[in-house]
C-alpha cells in the first residue's frame, strides 16, 4: 500500500481538524483533555453532531450509512479527532456488533439496528465475560433455553462496560449444553429494558464505575434476535473480537497523550530546570514515539484488509497499543512526580475543581495512571493474546 500522503489526504486532514475545532462542544473538549469522565449525554451529543455531517460510522460501508473512507482517511480522522480533544466514538456499537450485523445479520436486523447505532438511539454493551469465564470465554455458563418463539436466558455477565447506559446487549449464551466448549454457543441481541435484567456497578481503581455486573434472570429473547445460526455464535464472537482488539490499539488516544506528555515535560521544573532537559526522560519519550509509528504502520496494514477477518494482527495491535497507552500514562505520572499522588476521584467526575498541591495536570496524571492499568487486561489479557499470536503464526500447540 502507498503510505505517501496526497494533496487530497492533506486536505482531508485539514477538514477534519477544522471540523473538530468548530463543532466539538467546549465542555466535552475540556473533560477529555483533563482526563475527566464523560456523561452519557456527552457521547450522544458528539455522535449526533458527526452523524448529521455524515461522519457517524467511519469504518462502515456507504450502503449502511458509513463514510466509505479509505484506511488512511479513517486513521486521519481518529488521530485528528483525538488531537482536537474529542472523545472516542463508542466502539461497542460501531466497531463490534455493527460489523457483525453487516456481515452475518439478517436484513431485518440490519434495517432495525444499524442506523440507530450511528445516532446512539440504541446504546450497546457486550455480554461476553462471566465471573468464571474471562479470557477463557469458551467456558461461559449463561444458558439460553428454548421457549415459545425464542429463548429464555439465565446467567451473569461481568466487566460489562457502560452497561448502566445501555438499552441493548449482544450476548453469548449456551444453547447446547452437551456440545464441546466452543460449540453450542449462540449470539443473542437482548433488550435490557425488560424484567429480569439487573445492572450493578463495579468500583474500579480510579474510583470510577465504568464497568458493571449484569444478571439475566429469565429474560426472554425472540428468535429473530439471534444473530446467524443457532450454536454458531463462537464464529461470530471471534469475528467481533478481531475488530474489538484492533480498536483497543487506541492510536488516536496515544497521539493525544504523547502531546500532553511533551507539554507536561516542558512546563514542569525540577531543580530549577525543565524536566524536558532530562536526557533519560527524553530517550524514553522518543522510544515510545517510535513504537507508536510502528503501531500506526501495522494498523494501516490491518485496516487495508478490513473486509477479511483481522486475524492474529488484531492481537498484536491489542498488545502493542495497550502497552503503549500504559507507558504514556506512567511517563506522565513520573513527570508530575509526587504531585500526582493526592488524587480525588470527585475531580475525575468533574464534581470538584481539586487539582492538588502540584501544577495543572498532576491530578489528570494520577487519574490516568490508575485507569490505564486495565488496558492489558480487558479485551483479552496480554498473556492470552501472546498465546493466540504463537498458535496462529508459529503453529505452537
C-alpha positions as CSV (number, residue, x, y, z in Angstrom):
1,X,0.0,0.0,0.0
2,X,1.1,3.6,-0.7
3,X,1.8,5.4,2.6
4,X,2.6,8.8,1.0
5,X,0.1,11.5,1.8
6,X,-1.5,13.0,-1.3
7,X,-2.8,16.6,-1.5
8,X,-6.3,15.1,-1.1
9,X,-5.2,13.4,2.2
10,X,-3.7,16.6,3.5
11,X,-6.8,18.5,2.6
12,X,-8.9,15.9,4.4
13,X,-6.7,16.2,7.4
14,X,-7.3,19.9,7.5
15,X,-11.0,19.4,7.0
16,X,-11.2,17.1,10.0
17,X,-9.0,19.3,12.1
18,X,-11.2,22.4,11.4
19,X,-14.5,20.5,11.9
20,X,-13.4,19.3,15.3
21,X,-12.2,22.8,16.3
22,X,-15.5,24.3,15.2
23,X,-18.1,21.7,16.2
24,X,-16.9,19.9,19.2
25,X,-18.6,21.4,22.3
26,X,-16.1,23.1,24.6
27,X,-17.3,21.3,27.7
28,X,-16.6,17.9,26.2
29,X,-13.2,19.0,24.9
30,X,-12.2,20.2,28.4
31,X,-13.3,17.0,30.0
32,X,-11.3,14.9,27.6
33,X,-8.1,17.0,27.9
34,X,-8.4,16.9,31.7
35,X,-9.0,13.1,31.8
36,X,-12.4,13.6,33.4
37,X,-15.3,11.2,32.9
38,X,-17.9,11.9,30.2
39,X,-21.6,11.6,30.9
40,X,-24.0,9.7,28.6
41,X,-25.2,13.0,27.1
42,X,-21.7,14.0,26.2
43,X,-21.3,10.9,24.0
44,X,-24.7,11.3,22.5
45,X,-24.2,14.9,21.5
46,X,-20.9,14.2,19.8
47,X,-22.1,11.1,18.0
48,X,-25.1,13.0,16.6
49,X,-23.0,16.0,15.5
50,X,-20.9,13.6,13.5
51,X,-24.0,11.7,12.2
52,X,-25.6,14.9,11.0
53,X,-22.4,15.6,9.0
54,X,-22.3,12.1,7.5
55,X,-19.3,11.0,9.6
56,X,-21.1,8.9,12.2
57,X,-19.7,5.5,11.1
58,X,-16.2,6.0,9.8
59,X,-15.4,2.3,9.2
60,X,-18.8,1.2,7.7
61,X,-19.7,0.8,4.0
62,X,-21.7,3.6,2.5
63,X,-24.6,1.3,1.9
64,X,-25.2,1.0,5.6
65,X,-24.7,4.7,6.5
66,X,-20.9,4.7,6.6
67,X,-18.4,7.0,5.1
68,X,-16.6,4.7,2.7
69,X,-13.3,6.3,3.8
70,X,-10.0,4.7,2.9
71,X,-7.9,3.1,5.7
72,X,-5.7,6.2,5.7
73,X,-8.7,8.6,5.9
74,X,-10.1,6.6,8.9
75,X,-6.7,6.9,10.6
76,X,-6.5,10.6,9.9
77,X,-10.0,11.1,11.3
78,X,-9.2,9.1,14.5
79,X,-5.9,10.9,15.1
80,X,-7.1,14.4,14.4
81,X,-10.3,13.9,16.4
82,X,-8.3,12.9,19.5
83,X,-5.7,15.7,19.0
84,X,-8.6,18.1,18.9
85,X,-9.9,16.9,22.2
86,X,-12.8,14.7,21.0
87,X,-13.9,11.6,22.8
88,X,-13.6,8.2,21.2
89,X,-16.5,7.0,19.2
90,X,-18.1,4.3,21.3
91,X,-16.8,1.0,19.9
92,X,-19.4,-1.4,21.2
93,X,-21.9,-0.4,18.5
94,X,-19.7,0.9,15.7
95,X,-16.7,-1.4,15.9
96,X,-18.2,-4.6,17.4
97,X,-21.8,-5.5,16.9
98,X,-22.2,-3.2,13.9
99,X,-19.7,-5.1,11.7
100,X,-21.1,-8.4,12.9
101,X,-24.6,-7.4,11.8
102,X,-23.3,-6.1,8.5
103,X,-21.6,-9.4,7.8
104,X,-23.9,-12.0,9.5
105,X,-27.1,-10.3,10.5
106,X,-30.5,-10.7,8.7
107,X,-31.8,-7.9,6.6
108,X,-34.4,-7.2,9.2
109,X,-31.7,-6.9,11.9
110,X,-29.7,-4.5,9.7
111,X,-32.8,-2.4,9.0
112,X,-33.7,-2.3,12.7
113,X,-30.4,-1.6,14.4
114,X,-27.7,-0.1,12.1
115,X,-29.0,3.4,11.7
116,X,-29.8,3.6,15.5
117,X,-26.2,2.6,16.3
118,X,-24.9,5.6,14.4
119,X,-27.0,8.1,16.2
120,X,-26.8,6.3,19.6
121,X,-30.5,5.9,19.8
122,X,-29.5,2.4,20.8
123,X,-26.6,2.1,23.2
124,X,-25.0,-1.4,23.2
125,X,-23.0,-3.3,25.7
126,X,-21.1,-6.5,25.5
127,X,-22.3,-9.7,27.3
128,X,-19.2,-11.9,27.0
129,X,-17.2,-12.2,30.2
130,X,-18.5,-14.0,33.2
131,X,-17.2,-14.5,36.8
132,X,-15.6,-17.8,35.8
133,X,-15.2,-17.1,32.1
134,X,-12.9,-14.2,31.3
135,X,-10.0,-14.9,29.0
136,X,-11.3,-18.5,28.9
137,X,-14.5,-17.3,27.3
138,X,-15.5,-20.7,25.8
139,X,-16.3,-21.9,29.4
140,X,-19.2,-19.5,29.7
141,X,-22.2,-20.7,31.7
142,X,-25.0,-18.3,30.7
143,X,-27.7,-20.5,29.2
144,X,-30.5,-19.8,26.7
145,X,-33.2,-22.4,26.9
146,X,-35.7,-22.9,24.1
147,X,-39.2,-21.4,24.7
148,X,-42.1,-20.2,22.7
149,X,-40.9,-18.1,19.8
150,X,-37.4,-17.8,21.1
151,X,-35.3,-18.3,24.3
152,X,-35.3,-17.7,28.0
153,X,-31.8,-16.6,29.3
154,X,-30.4,-17.2,32.7
155,X,-26.9,-16.2,33.8
156,X,-24.5,-13.5,34.9
157,X,-22.1,-11.2,32.9
158,X,-19.4,-9.1,34.4
159,X,-17.0,-6.3,33.5
160,X,-19.8,-5.1,31.2
161,X,-18.6,-1.6,30.0
162,X,-21.1,1.2,30.3
163,X,-24.0,-1.2,30.8
164,X,-25.5,1.5,33.1
165,X,-26.3,3.5,29.9
166,X,-27.1,0.6,27.6
167,X,-30.5,-0.5,26.4
168,X,-29.2,-3.4,24.3
169,X,-26.7,-6.1,24.8
170,X,-25.1,-8.5,22.4
171,X,-24.7,-11.6,24.4
172,X,-23.1,-15.1,24.2
173,X,-25.2,-17.8,25.7
174,X,-25.0,-21.6,25.7
175,X,-27.8,-23.1,23.6
176,X,-26.5,-26.7,23.5
177,X,-25.0,-27.7,26.9
178,X,-23.9,-31.1,25.6
179,X,-21.6,-29.7,22.9
180,X,-17.9,-29.1,23.2
181,X,-16.9,-25.7,24.8
182,X,-16.5,-23.7,21.5
183,X,-19.7,-25.2,20.1
184,X,-23.2,-24.9,21.3
185,X,-23.0,-21.1,21.8
186,X,-25.3,-18.6,20.2
187,X,-25.1,-14.8,19.9
188,X,-28.3,-13.1,21.1
189,X,-29.4,-9.5,21.0
190,X,-31.1,-8.7,24.3
191,X,-33.3,-5.8,25.2
192,X,-32.1,-4.7,28.6
193,X,-35.3,-2.7,29.4
194,X,-37.3,-5.7,30.3
195,X,-38.0,-7.5,33.6
196,X,-35.3,-9.9,34.7
197,X,-32.3,-7.6,34.0
198,X,-30.3,-6.2,36.9
199,X,-27.2,-4.0,36.4
200,X,-24.9,-3.3,39.3
201,X,-21.7,-1.1,39.1
202,X,-18.2,-2.3,39.9
203,X,-15.9,0.3,41.5
204,X,-12.5,0.5,39.7
205,X,-9.1,1.6,40.8
206,X,-9.6,5.2,39.9
207,X,-12.9,5.4,41.7
208,X,-15.0,5.0,38.6
209,X,-18.0,2.8,37.8
210,X,-17.4,2.3,34.1
211,X,-17.9,-1.5,34.3
212,X,-20.8,-3.5,35.7
213,X,-22.2,-6.8,36.6
214,X,-25.4,-7.8,34.7
215,X,-27.8,-10.5,35.9
216,X,-30.2,-12.1,33.4
217,X,-32.9,-13.9,35.3
218,X,-35.5,-15.5,32.9
219,X,-35.0,-12.9,30.2
220,X,-37.0,-13.5,27.0
221,X,-35.2,-13.2,23.7
222,X,-37.3,-13.6,20.4
223,X,-35.8,-15.9,17.8
224,X,-35.4,-13.1,15.4
225,X,-32.9,-11.5,17.8
226,X,-30.4,-14.4,17.4
227,X,-27.5,-13.5,15.1
228,X,-27.0,-16.0,12.4
229,X,-27.4,-19.7,13.0
230,X,-28.1,-21.4,16.4
231,X,-24.9,-22.8,18.0
232,X,-22.6,-20.9,15.7
233,X,-22.1,-17.9,18.0
234,X,-18.4,-18.7,18.5
235,X,-17.7,-17.9,14.9
236,X,-19.4,-14.5,15.2
237,X,-17.7,-13.9,18.5
238,X,-14.2,-14.4,17.0
239,X,-15.0,-12.1,14.2
240,X,-16.2,-9.4,16.6
241,X,-13.2,-9.9,18.9
242,X,-10.9,-9.2,16.0
243,X,-12.5,-5.9,15.4
244,X,-12.5,-5.1,19.2
245,X,-8.8,-5.8,19.6
246,X,-7.9,-3.7,16.6
247,X,-9.9,-0.8,18.1
248,X,-8.3,-1.2,21.5
249,X,-4.9,-0.2,19.9
250,X,-6.1,3.4,20.6
251,X,-3.7,5.2,18.2
252,X,-5.6,8.4,18.4
253,X,-5.6,8.3,22.2
254,X,-1.8,7.6,22.1
255,X,-1.2,10.7,19.9
256,X,-3.2,12.9,22.3
257,X,-1.4,11.5,25.4
258,X,2.0,11.9,23.8
259,X,1.3,15.6,23.0
260,X,0.1,16.0,26.6
261,X,3.2,14.2,27.9
262,X,5.6,16.5,26.0
263,X,3.7,19.6,27.2
264,X,3.9,18.4,30.8
265,X,7.6,17.8,30.5
266,X,8.2,21.3,29.0
267,X,6.2,23.0,31.7
268,X,7.3,21.0,34.8
269,X,10.5,22.0,36.6
270,X,12.9,20.0,38.8
271,X,15.9,21.7,40.5
272,X,15.1,24.9,38.5
273,X,15.3,23.2,35.2
274,X,12.6,21.9,32.7
275,X,12.0,18.2,33.1
276,X,12.3,18.1,29.2
277,X,16.0,18.7,29.6
278,X,16.4,15.3,31.3
279,X,18.2,13.2,28.7
280,X,17.0,9.8,30.1
281,X,13.4,11.0,30.1
282,X,13.7,12.3,26.5
283,X,15.1,8.9,25.5
284,X,12.1,7.1,26.9
285,X,9.7,9.6,25.3
286,X,11.4,9.1,21.9
287,X,11.3,5.3,22.3
288,X,7.5,5.3,22.9
289,X,7.0,7.7,20.0
290,X,9.0,5.3,17.7
291,X,6.9,2.4,18.9
292,X,3.8,4.4,18.1
293,X,5.0,4.8,14.5
294,X,5.3,1.1,14.2
295,X,1.8,0.6,15.7
296,X,0.5,3.1,13.1
297,X,2.0,1.2,10.2
298,X,0.6,-2.1,11.4
299,X,-2.8,-0.6,12.0
300,X,-2.9,0.7,8.4
301,X,-2.0,-2.7,7.1
302,X,-4.7,-4.4,9.1
303,X,-7.3,-1.7,8.2
304,X,-6.5,-2.1,4.5
305,X,-7.6,-5.7,4.7
306,X,-10.6,-5.0,6.9
307,X,-13.1,-6.9,4.8
308,X,-11.4,-10.1,5.9
309,X,-11.1,-11.5,9.4
310,X,-8.5,-9.3,11.1
311,X,-6.6,-12.5,12.2
312,X,-3.5,-12.6,14.5
313,X,-2.6,-9.0,13.6
314,X,-5.5,-7.8,15.8
315,X,-4.0,-9.5,18.8
316,X,-0.6,-7.9,18.0
317,X,-2.3,-4.5,17.8
318,X,-4.0,-5.1,21.1
319,X,-0.8,-6.0,22.9
320,X,1.2,-3.1,21.4
321,X,-1.5,-0.5,21.7
322,X,-2.5,-1.3,25.3
323,X,1.2,-1.4,26.5
324,X,1.9,2.0,24.8
325,X,-1.1,3.5,26.5
326,X,0.3,2.3,29.8
327,X,3.8,3.6,29.1
328,X,2.5,7.0,28.2
329,X,0.4,7.2,31.4
330,X,3.4,6.1,33.5
331,X,5.6,8.7,31.9
332,X,3.0,11.4,32.6
333,X,2.8,10.2,36.2
334,X,6.6,10.3,36.6
335,X,6.9,13.8,35.1
336,X,4.3,15.1,37.5
337,X,6.1,13.4,40.4
338,X,4.8,13.3,43.9
339,X,2.1,15.9,43.0
340,X,0.3,13.1,41.1
341,X,-0.5,11.2,44.3
342,X,-3.1,13.5,46.0
343,X,-5.8,12.3,43.7
344,X,-9.5,12.9,44.5
345,X,-12.0,10.8,42.4
346,X,-14.5,13.6,42.7
347,X,-12.3,15.7,40.4
348,X,-12.3,12.9,37.9
349,X,-16.1,13.2,37.6
350,X,-16.0,17.0,37.4
351,X,-17.7,17.2,40.8
352,X,-14.8,19.4,42.1
353,X,-12.0,21.5,40.8
354,X,-9.4,19.9,43.1
355,X,-6.0,19.9,41.4
356,X,-3.8,19.0,44.4
357,X,-0.7,20.9,45.5
358,X,1.1,20.4,42.2
359,X,0.9,22.0,38.8
360,X,-2.1,21.9,36.5
361,X,-2.2,18.3,35.1
362,X,-1.0,16.5,38.2
363,X,-4.5,15.3,39.1
364,X,-5.0,14.2,35.4
365,X,-1.7,12.2,35.5
366,X,-2.7,10.4,38.7
367,X,-6.2,9.5,37.4
368,X,-4.9,8.3,34.0
369,X,-2.2,6.2,35.5
370,X,-4.7,4.3,37.7
371,X,-7.2,4.0,34.9
372,X,-4.7,2.7,32.3
373,X,-3.8,-0.4,34.4
374,X,-6.8,-2.1,32.9
375,X,-5.7,-1.9,29.2
376,X,-3.6,-5.0,29.3
377,X,-6.5,-7.0,30.8
378,X,-9.7,-6.1,29.0
379,X,-10.4,-7.4,25.5
380,X,-8.3,-10.4,26.3
381,X,-5.2,-10.1,28.6
382,X,-1.7,-9.7,27.2
383,X,-0.8,-13.3,28.2
384,X,-3.8,-14.7,26.3
385,X,-3.1,-12.5,23.3
386,X,0.5,-13.8,23.1
387,X,-0.8,-17.3,23.2
388,X,-3.1,-16.6,20.3
389,X,-0.2,-15.0,18.3
390,X,2.0,-18.0,18.9
391,X,-0.6,-20.5,17.9
392,X,-1.6,-18.7,14.7
393,X,1.8,-17.5,13.5
394,X,4.2,-20.2,14.7
395,X,1.9,-23.2,14.9
396,X,2.6,-23.7,18.7
397,X,0.1,-26.1,20.1
